[in-house]
Amino acid sequence: MLLFSTTLGINNSMTKYNFVRSVIKWNQNSAYDENIIPGISWNKEDYNVRFGDDTVWLDIQEFRKKNIVAVRYEKTDSDGVVWDSDYVANFDEMKMTVRLERSYLETALNLNPGFSTPLFLKILIENGFVRKDGALEVSNKPFFIDESSISILSDVINGRSGCGLSVVYVSKTGLNENPVDVFELAERLKGVAHVVVQESIVTNSEIGKATGNRNETHGAVGIYFPNRALGSKTCFYRKAAGIDPLLADEVVRLVIQYSNTQMTDPIYTWQGVNNALLRERLVKKRAERLRAEEAWKEAEKKALDILNSMSEKERDIRMQATAEAKSEADKLLEAFEDDEERLKKQIEELMAANEKLQIENQRLKNKIDSNNSVPLLFMGDENDFYPGEIKDLILTVLNDALEDLKPNSRRADIVKDIIANNKFEKITEKNAEEIKRLLKDYDGLNSVLRKALENLGFVITEEGKHYKVTYFADGRYHTIFSKTPSCKRAGKESASDIINTVF
């Protein structure tokens, strides 16, 4: 299944030699010893060569007719999972694709939250091989928007940038801070998106004027896709202060998801290049065979003419020579047939591999489309504060609602069915009970209580005579604790306030 795909423009400094050398450098400098192919000694003029063994190999193929070089790196893990990294460079069109695929796993429908684009892209960028994309350099570092570069941002937001890659715009928070680690985000999205960052909130007014107030603000992140029909997507900042890693993960997921859905010309894929090479070889072999057969027929005709004009002894000598020549010609034709069969077998193997991928795609589609696995609801702009939080809250609401539903009614049966089939862990209910226990006899915030609240996701700050207790640093969800409560019910009231607000 496809994990990642991008197409980039390359400049004239990217020669065939530099391309292959970069791939080999990428492999030989891998941080993981098991990924390195030992003993690679590349002849600088050989663009049709293979290194490695059955478990890890690197194959280089040149398609001279189209001035294309394609490279595949494949690794098979001990558990049988196959990883393919494909790099295809077209030196006529000066474009290249980078693709990462993995054999299908039932558990592999979602992108790893910590996903980062392949390291090979960093090598291309740092060596200056990647062509500028519109007004922006393709980089693994963020581009900061100040007063002098607002026009670049406004062109992006107004759909006039001309960029072939997505553009991620990160606005400053109300505290003039970045909502995400912009350097880490740019590194994770290198080669698939530009990360542009508002340098200071002092530009809010000017940016608003230039964009018709369509720009993101207050830490929101906008994703502007090259496909105008898709428009843009805004991801909101949910914390009161500081870095929000969940926001960064959501942005990466959406960008990679968009990139992977874009159609890629088959000639920019490893399989497409190999299919084209096989077709070319097959046509060439068939033409050579036809020429050999015609030459044999012509030689046979001439030989008969000569034999008819010779004596018996001369004919015997000529017949023997002709038989020897015929034997050589038959061997040549057999070689043509063997080559043709070999090429046909290679095509059949590729077709089988393609069919396998189609089956995997169908299995994925069936898994997503099957009646018992179609998502009942689609996620909105809210993110989980912890894994499974939103699902558990929804199931909690449904479970509480059962008390007010008529038994044996359609509504009750559907709600019970949803609860029964969604692994209801009652995390919300358990956390609410824990809050009640912790605050039952509250008479002040000691170190034990502070630690217990922090373990539940609360951030505690001091505000004069009170503590401000904020859920996962999201300013929308907070309550106030007195430092010196005068009422015995203070703890129960605070617990009730927290439960009604976040649980």
For each residue, the residues with C-beta under 8 A, 3 or more apart:
1: 101 102 103 104 108 360 361 364
2: 5 99 100 101 260
3: 100 101 102 111 115 260
4: 98 99 100 115 117 118 192 256 259 260
5: 2 97 98 99 100 259 260 262 264
6: 97 98 117 121 165 191 192 259
7: 95 96 97 164 262 264 268
8: 95 96 97 98 121 124 130 131 133 138 165 191
9: 94 95 130 131 132 133 164
10: 14 89 94 95 96 124 129 130 131
11: 14 94 128 129 130 131
12: 94
13: 18 127 128 129
14: 10 11 18 19 89 94 96 124 129
15: 18 19 91
16: 19 20 47 62 69 89 91
17: 20 21 44
18: 13 14 15 21 22 127 129
19: 14 15 16 22 23 69 71 87 89 96
20: 16 17 23 24 42 47 60 69 71
21: 17 18 24 25 42
22: 18 19 25 26 120 123 124 127 129
23: 19 20 26 27 58 60 71 73 87 120
24: 20 21 27 28 40 42 58
25: 21 22 28 29 123
26: 22 23 29 30 119 120 123
27: 23 24 30 35 36 37 40 58 73
28: 24 25 36 37 40
29: 25 26
30: 26 27 33 35 36
31:
32: 35 36
33: 30 36
34: 56 75
35: 27 30 32 56 75
36: 27 28 30 32 33
37: 27 28 40 51 52 56 57 58
38:
39: 51
40: 24 27 28 37 51 58
41:
42: 20 21 24 46 49 51
43: 46 49
44: 17
45:
46: 42 43 49 60
47: 16 20 60 61 62 69
48: 60 61 62
49: 42 43 46 59 60
50: 57 58 59 60
51: 37 39 40 42 57 58 59
52: 37 55 56 57 58
53: 56 57
54: 57 76
55: 52 75 76
56: 34 35 37 52 53 73 74 75 76
57: 37 50 51 52 53 54 73 74
58: 23 24 27 37 40 50 51 52 71 72 73
59: 49 50 51 71 72 74
60: 20 23 46 47 48 49 50 69 70 71
61: 47 48 69 70 71 273 274 277
62: 16 47 48 68 69 70
63: 66 67 68 69 70 273 276 277 280
64: 67
65: 276 280
66: 63 90 92 267 276
67: 63 64 90 91 92
68: 62 63 88 89 90 91 92 267 273
69: 16 19 20 47 60 61 62 63 88 89 91
70: 60 61 62 63 86 87 88 89 270 273 274
71: 19 20 23 58 59 60 61 86 87 88 270
72: 58 59 84 85 86 87 270
73: 23 27 56 57 58 84 85 86
74: 56 57 59 82 83 84 85
75: 34 35 55 56 82 83
76: 54 55 56 80 81 82 83
77: 80 81 82 83
78:
79:
80: 76 77 103
81: 76 77 102 103 105
82: 74 75 76 77 102 103
83: 74 75 76 77 100 101 102 103
84: 72 73 74 99 100 101 102 270
85: 72 73 74 98 99 100 118 120
86: 70 71 72 73 97 98 99 100 101 269 270
87: 19 23 70 71 72 96 97 98 120
88: 68 69 70 71 96 97 267 268 269 270 273
89: 10 14 16 19 68 69 70 95 96
90: 66 67 68 93 94 95 96 267 268
91: 15 16 67 68 69 94
92: 66 67 68
93: 90
94: 9 10 11 12 14 90 91 131
95: 7 8 9 10 89 90 268
96: 7 8 10 14 19 87 88 89 90 268
97: 5 6 7 8 86 87 88 264 268 269
98: 4 5 6 8 85 86 87 118 120 121 191
99: 2 4 5 84 85 86 264 269 270
100: 2 3 4 5 83 84 85 86 118
101: 1 2 3 83 84 86
102: 1 3 81 82 83 84 105 108
103: 1 80 81 82 83 360
104: 1 108 360 363 364
105: 81 102 108
106: 367
107:
108: 1 102 104 105
109: 364 367 368
110:
111: 3 115 252 253 256 257
112: 115
113: 249 252 253
114: 249
115: 3 4 111 112 188 252 253 256
116: 187 188 190 252
117: 4 6 121 188 189 190 191 192 256
118: 4 85 98 100 121 191
119: 26 122 123
120: 22 23 26 85 87 98 123 124
121: 6 8 98 117 118 124 125 140 190 191 192
122: 119 125 126 140 187 190
123: 22 25 26 119 120 126 127
124: 8 10 14 22 120 121 127 129 130 191
125: 121 122 128 129 130 138 139 140 190 191
126: 122 123 140
127: 13 18 22 123 124
128: 11 13 125
129: 10 11 13 14 18 22 124 125
130: 8 9 10 11 124 125 138 191
131: 8 9 10 11 94 138
132: 9 135 136 137 138
133: 8 9 136 137 138 163 164 165 194
134: 161 162 163 164
135: 132 152 155 161 162 163
136: 132 133 139 143 152 161 163 167 194 196
137: 132 133 143
138: 8 125 130 131 132 133 165 190 191 194
139: 125 136 143 186 190 194
140: 121 122 125 126 186 187 190 191
141: 183 186 187
142: 170 182 183 185 186 195 196 197
143: 136 137 139 149 152 194 195 196 197
144: 149 196 197 198 199
145: 149 150 152 153 169 196 197 198 199 203 207
146: 149 150 199 200 203
147: 150 203 206
148:
149: 143 144 145 146 152 153
150: 145 146 147 153 154 203 206 207 210
151: 154 155 210
152: 135 136 143 145 149 155 156 161 196
153: 145 149 150 156 157 169 196 207 210 211 215
154: 150 151 157 158 207 210 211
155: 135 151 152 158 160 161 162
156: 152 153 159 160 161 163 167 169 196 224
157: 153 154 169 211 214 215 222 224 232
158: 154 155 211 212 214
159: 156 228
160: 155 156
161: 134 135 136 152 155 156 167 224
162: 134 135 155
163: 133 134 135 136 156 166 167 194 226
164: 7 9 133 134 226
165: 6 8 133 138 191 192 193 194 226
166: 163 192 193 194 223 224 225 226 255 258 259
167: 136 156 161 163 193 194 196 223 224
168: 185 189 193 194 195 196 221 222 223 224 251 255
169: 145 153 156 157 196 197 198 215 216 221 222 223 224
170: 142 178 179 180 182 185 195 196 197 198 221
171: 179 198 215 216 217 218 219 220 221 222
172: 176 177 178 198 199 200 201 219
173: 176 177 178 179 218 219 237 241
174: 201 218 219
175: 241
176: 172 173 200 201
177: 172 173 219 241 242
178: 170 172 173 181 182 197 219 243
179: 170 171 173 219 220 221 237 239 243 244 247
180: 170 184 185 221 243 244 245 247 248 251
181: 178 184 185 243 245 248
182: 142 170 178 185 186 195 197
183: 141 142 186 187
184: 180 181 187 188 248
185: 142 168 170 180 181 182 188 189 195 248 251 252
186: 139 140 141 142 182 183 189 190 195
187: 116 122 140 141 183 184 190
188: 115 116 117 184 185 248 252
189: 117 168 185 186 192 193 195 251 252 255
190: 116 117 121 122 125 138 139 140 186 187
191: 6 8 98 117 118 121 124 125 130 138 140 165
192: 4 6 117 121 165 166 189 255 256 259
193: 165 166 167 168 189 223 255 259
194: 133 136 138 139 143 163 165 166 167 168
195: 142 143 168 170 182 185 186 189
196: 136 142 143 144 145 152 153 156 167 168 169 170
197: 142 143 144 145 169 170 178 182
198: 144 145 169 170 171 172 201 203 207
199: 144 145 146 172 203
200: 146 172 176 203
201: 172 174 176 198 204
202:
203: 145 146 147 150 198 199 200 206 207
204: 201 207 208 217
205: 208 209
206: 147 150 203 209 210
207: 145 150 153 154 198 203 204 210 211 215
208: 204 205 211 212 213 215
209: 205 206
210: 150 151 153 154 206 207
211: 153 154 157 158 207 208 214 215
212: 158 208
213: 208
214: 157 158 211
215: 153 157 169 171 207 208 211 222
216: 169 171 220 221 222 234
217: 171 204 220
218: 171 173 174 237
219: 171 172 173 174 177 178 179 236 237 239 244
220: 171 179 216 217 234 235 236 237
221: 168 169 170 171 179 180 216 234 235 237 247 251
222: 157 168 169 171 215 216 232 233 234 235
223: 166 167 168 169 193 232 233 234 235 251 254 255 258
224: 156 157 161 166 167 168 169 232
225: 166 230 231 232 233 258
226: 163 164 165 166
227: 230 258
228: 159 231
229:
230: 225 227 258
231: 225 228
232: 157 222 223 224 225
233: 222 223 225 254
234: 216 220 221 222 223 381
235: 220 221 222 223 247 250 251 254 381
236: 219 220 247 381
237: 173 179 218 219 220 221 244 247
238: 244 246 247 382 383 474 476
239: 179 219 242 244 472 473 474 475
240: 459 470 473 474 475 478
241: 173 175 177 473
242: 177 239 473
243: 178 179 180 181
244: 179 180 219 237 238 239 247 248
245: 180 181 248 249
246: 238 249 250 383 384 385
247: 179 180 221 235 236 237 238 244 250 251 383
248: 180 181 184 185 188 244 245 251 252
249: 113 114 245 246 252 253
250: 235 246 247 253 254 383
251: 168 180 185 189 221 223 235 247 248 254 255
252: 111 113 115 116 185 188 189 248 249 255 256
253: 111 113 115 249 250 256 257
254: 223 233 235 250 251 257 258
255: 166 168 189 192 193 223 251 252 258 259
256: 4 111 115 117 192 252 253 259 260
257: 111 253 254 260 261
258: 166 223 225 227 230 254 255 261 262
259: 4 5 6 166 192 193 255 256 262
260: 2 3 4 5 256 257
261: 257 258
262: 5 7 258 259
263:
264: 5 7 97 99 268 269
265: 268 269 272
266: 269 271 272 275
267: 66 68 88 90 272 273 276
268: 7 88 90 95 96 97 264 265 272
269: 86 88 97 99 264 265 266 272 273
270: 70 71 72 84 86 88 99 273 274
271: 266 274 275 350 353 354
272: 265 266 267 268 269 275 276
273: 61 63 68 70 88 267 269 270 276 277
274: 61 70 270 271 277 278 350
275: 266 271 272 278 279 347 350
276: 63 65 66 267 272 273 279 280
277: 61 63 273 274 280 281
278: 274 275 281 282 343 346 347 350
279: 275 276 282 283 347
280: 63 65 276 277 283 284
281: 277 278 284 285 339 343
282: 278 279 285 286 340 343 344 347
283: 279 280 286 287
284: 280 281 287 288
285: 281 282 288 289 336 339 340 343
286: 282 283 289 290 340
287: 283 284 290 291
288: 284 285 291 292 336
289: 285 286 292 293 333 336 337 340
290: 286 287 293 294
291: 287 288 294 295
292: 288 289 295 296 329 332 333 336
293: 289 290 296 297 333
294: 290 291 297 298
295: 291 292 298 299
296: 292 293 299 300 326 329 333
297: 293 294 300 301
298: 294 295 301 302
299: 295 296 302 303 325 329
300: 296 297 303 304
301: 297 298 304 305
302: 298 299 305 306
303: 299 300 306 307 318 322
304: 300 301 307 308
305: 301 302 308 309
306: 302 303 309 310 318
307: 303 304 310 315 318 319
308: 304 305
309: 305 306
310: 306 307 314 315 318
311: 314 315
312: 315 316
313: 316 317
314: 310 311 317 318
315: 307 310 311 312 318 319
316: 312 313 319 320
317: 313 314 320 321
318: 303 306 307 310 314 315 321 322
319: 307 315 316 322 323
320: 316 317 323 324
321: 317 318 324 325
322: 303 318 319 325 326
323: 319 320 326 327
324: 320 321 327 328
325: 299 321 322 328 329
326: 296 322 323 329 330
327: 323 324 330 331
328: 324 325 331 332
329: 292 296 299 325 326 332 333
330: 326 327 333 334
331: 327 328 334 335
332: 292 328 329 335 336
333: 289 292 293 296 329 330 336 337
334: 330 331 337 338
335: 331 332 338 339
336: 285 288 289 292 332 333 339 340
337: 289 333 334 340 341
338: 334 335 341 342
339: 281 285 335 336 342 343
340: 282 285 286 289 336 337 343 344
341: 337 338 344 345
342: 338 339 345 346
343: 278 281 282 285 339 340 346 347
344: 282 340 341 347 348
345: 341 342 348 349
346: 278 342 343 349 350
347: 275 278 279 282 343 344 350 351
348: 344 345 351 352
349: 345 346 352 353
350: 271 274 275 278 346 347 353 354
351: 347 348 354 355
352: 348 349 355 356
353: 271 349 350 356 357
354: 271 350 351 357 358
355: 351 352 358 359
356: 352 353 359 360
357: 353 354 360 361
358: 354 355 361 362
359: 355 356 362 363
360: 1 103 104 356 357 363 364
361: 1 357 358 364 365
362: 358 359 365 366
363: 104 359 360 366 367
364: 1 104 109 360 361 367 368
365: 361 362 368 369
366: 362 363 369 370
367: 106 109 363 364 370 373
368: 109 364 365 373 374
369: 365 366 374
370: 366 367 373 374
371: 374
372: 421
373: 367 368 370
374: 368 369 370 371
375: 378
376: 418
377: 394
378: 375
379: 382 390
380:
381: 234 235 236
382: 238 379 390
383: 238 246 247 250
384: 246 387 388 389 390
385: 246 389 457 471 472 474
386: 389 457
387: 384
388: 384 391 392 425 427
389: 384 385 386 392 393 427 428
390: 379 382 384 393 394
391: 388 394 395 422
392: 388 389 395 396 424 425 426 427 428
393: 389 390 396 397 428
394: 377 390 391 397 398
395: 391 392 398 399 418 419 422 424
396: 392 393 399 400 426 428 429 503
397: 393 394 400 401
398: 394 395 401 402 415 418 419
399: 395 396 402 419 424
400: 396 397 403
401: 397 398 404 405 415
402: 398 399 405 412 415 416 419
403: 400
404: 401
405: 401 402 409 411 412 415
406: 409 411 412
407: 412
408: 412 413
409: 405 406 412 413
410: 413 414
411: 405 406 414 415
412: 402 405 406 407 408 409 415 416
413: 408 409 410 416 417
414: 410 411 417 418
415: 398 401 402 405 411 412 418 419
416: 402 412 413 419 420
417: 413 414 420 421
418: 376 395 398 414 415 421 422
419: 395 398 399 402 415 416 422 424
420: 416 417 424
421: 372 417 418
422: 391 395 418 419
423:
424: 392 395 399 419 420
425: 388 392
426: 392 396 429 430
427: 388 389 392 430 431
428: 389 392 393 396 431 432 503
429: 396 426 432 433 503
430: 426 427 433 434
431: 427 428 434 435 456 503
432: 428 429 435 436 499 503
433: 429 430 436 437
434: 430 431 437 438 452 456
435: 431 432 438 439 456 495 498 499 503
436: 432 433 439 440 492 495 499
437: 433 434 440
438: 434 435 442 449 452 453 495
439: 435 436 442 491 492 494 495 498
440: 436 437 491 492 495
441: 491
442: 438 439 449 481 485 490 491 494
443: 485 491
444: 483 484 485
445: 449 450 460 467 481 483
446: 449 450
447: 450 451
448: 451 452
449: 438 442 445 446 452 453
450: 445 446 447 453 454 460
451: 447 448 454 455
452: 434 438 448 449 455 456
453: 438 449 450 456 458 460 469
454: 450 451 457 458 459 460
455: 451 452
456: 431 434 435 452 453
457: 385 386 454 471 472
458: 453 454 469 470 471 472
459: 240 454 469 470 471 472 473
460: 445 450 453 454 467 468 469 470
461: 467 468 470
462: 466 467 468 483
463: 466 467 468 480
464:
465: 482 483 484
466: 462 463 480 481 482 483
467: 445 460 461 462 463 480 481 482 483
468: 460 461 462 463 478 479 480
469: 453 458 459 460 478 479 480 481 498
470: 240 458 459 460 461 473 474 475 477 478
471: 385 457 458 459 474 477 478 498 501 502
472: 239 385 457 458 459 477
473: 239 240 241 242 459 470
474: 238 239 240 385 470 471 477
475: 239 240 470 478
476: 238
477: 470 471 472 474 501 502
478: 240 468 469 470 471 475 501
479: 468 469 494 497 498 501
480: 463 466 467 468 469 494
481: 442 445 466 467 469 485 490 494
482: 465 466 467 485 486 490
483: 444 445 462 465 466 467
484: 444 465
485: 442 443 444 481 482 490 491
486: 482 490
487: 490 493
488: 491
489: 492 493
490: 442 481 482 485 486 487 493 494
491: 439 440 441 442 443 485 488 494 495
492: 436 439 440 489 495 496
493: 487 489 490 496 497
494: 439 442 479 480 481 490 491 497 498
495: 435 436 438 439 440 491 492 498 499
496: 492 493 499 500
497: 479 493 494 500 501
498: 435 439 469 471 479 494 495 501 502 503
499: 432 435 436 495 496 502 503
500: 496 497 503
501: 471 477 478 479 497 498
502: 471 477 498 499
503: 396 428 429 431 432 435 498 499 500
